[in-house]
C-alpha cells in the first residue's frame, strides 16, 4: 500500500512541468551620465583645489535613477534607467570641469595629489522628475590646512523637460551653477 502511494506520487510529479509565465519582451536598460560644461577651461588660478569624495544621501547612492514624486515625499526607483557611473563620482567630475570653466583649478582628490585646499561637498538633494523641477541642495566647504577658508549652502531648482535625459541635463546644469557659486566665493 505504501509502495503504491509512492509510485502514484512519483507519476503525478513526473507529469508536472514548471515554466515561467510569459513576461513579454524584456525592457532594455538605459544608462545616463551627468554632462560636463561644453565651454573650455579659462586660465586657471591658484589655489589648486582637491575635491574630496562627494557625500550623497542614501536614497541616491544606488545605480538606478531616482524620481521624486509630485507629493515631494515619495520617491520611485527606476529599475531600467541607471547611472553609467556612481553618482558621487559623476558629480565630482562635472564639478571639477565646471570649476575649470570658471578659472579655478580643481581635481578629484586622490592619494598623493598635491593641492592647496580641499573642497568638501555634501549633497543633500539632487532629484526631481521629468516635466517638473529638479532641485539641488548642497553644503560645501573649502578648507586650507585645518582652517575653513570659505563655505556655503546652495538650494537651487531648474525646470526639467519631459524626458529622463532632460532631468539628467537639469541635474548637470545645477552642478555647473554650484561650481560658479563656489568659484565666485573663493576668487
N, C-alpha and C positions, 0 to 999 in steps of 0.2 A: 504494500500500500504506500509506504513511504517512498519507495523507489518509483512508483508510478507518478506520484506527485512531483518529484524532482524532474522526471522526464517531461511531464506536461509543462512545467515552468520553463524548462530549457527550450522546448518547442515554441512556447509563446514568445519568449525573449528573442529567439533567433529570427522570428518573423517581423520583429520591430526594426525599423530603421530610424536613425536620427538624422535630421537635416536642419540646417539653419533656415529660418524663414527668409523669403526673398526680400532683400532690403533695397532693391533698386540700384541705380547707378551710384557709384561712390563719388563723394564730393572731393575735389582736388584741393589740397592745402595751398593757400596763397601766403606769400611772405612779404613783409614790409620792412623798410629801414627809414630812419629819420634822415632828412636831407640837409646837407651842409650848405652854407651860403655859396652862391654862384659867383660873387664878386671876389677878385683876387685879394690877397693879403696886402695891407698897407705896410709902409715902413714900420718895422717892429721896434718897440721901445722897451726899455728896462722898467720895472723888474721882469725877469722871466718867471712866469707863474707855473707852478706844478699843480695840476688838477687832481685832487685826491679821488679815490673811488666814490662814486655818487651814491648817496643814501636814498633808497626808494621805499615807499610803503609796501607792505607785504602783498597787497592785492595786485600791485603792478609788477612784482618780482616773479614773473612767470613768462613762458614763451608765447602764450596766447594774448591777442589784443583784448582789451577790456573796454566795454561801453558803459557809461554811466546813464542809467535810465532817467527819464524826464522828471521823476519824483525827487531826484537829487540824492537819494539814499541807496537804492538798489543798483547793483552792477550786473552785467552779463558778460561772461567769459566766452569768447568766440573760438570754438574748437578748431575751425578750419582757416582761421586768419591769425597768422603768427608773426612774431618779430624775427627778422633774419639774423639778429644778434641780440645779446642780452640788452634790455632797455637802458640800464645804467651805463653800459659801455657806449651805446649809441648817443646818449645824452652827453657824455664826456667828449666823444669825438666831435659832435656838432658844436659843442661849447668851445672847444679849442680852436676849431676852424673859424667860428664866428668871432671869437676874440681876436684872432689874427686878422680878420677882415676889418676889425676896429683898430688895428695897430698895436695890439697887446700880444706879446709873445707868451704862448701857453702850450703846455704839453701834458699829456696824461702822466701822472707821477708813477714812476716805476723805480725799482731798486737801482740805486747808483745814479739816477738822474740829478744833475746839479741845477738847482733853482734858487731864486732869491726869495720867493714867497710861496705859500701854499693856499690853494683855494679849496674850501670845503663847501659842498653843496648838498643840502637836504631837500629833496623833492618831497613835498607833502601831498601834492596832487598834480597829475598830468593826464587828464582824461576828459571825456566828453562823448559826443556821439555825432555821426554824420547828420548834417542838416540842423544841428544845434551848436551851442557854444562849446568850445574846448577851453579848459581852464588849466593854468599853471599856477601853483602855489609853491614857492621855494624860498628857503632861507639860505643865505650864503655868507661866508666869512673868508677874508683874506688875512692870513697870518704871516708875519715876518718874525722869524725866530719863535719866541714864545708869546709875543705880543700881538694883539689883534690890530691890524692896520686899517681895515675897512670891513663893514658888514652891512647887510641889508635884507629886507624881506620884500618879495615881489609877488603880487597876486594880479594876474592879467588873464583876460579871456579874448578869444577870437572866434568869430562865427566860422563854422565849417561848411563846406559844400556837402552834397548829398551822398557821396561815396566814401568808403573807408579810406581810400587814398587821399581824399580831401581832408579827412580828420587827421591823418598822419602828417600831412603837409602843414596843417594848423599847429600841431604839436611842434614840428620843426621850427616854424616861424616864431613860436613862443620862446623856444630855447635861444633863437637868434636875438630876440628882443631882450631876453635876460642878459645875454652876453653884452649887448650895447649898454644896458644899465650898469653892469659891473665895470665895463671899460670906462665909462664916464666917471664913475666913483673913484677909480684908482689912478686915473691920469693926473 
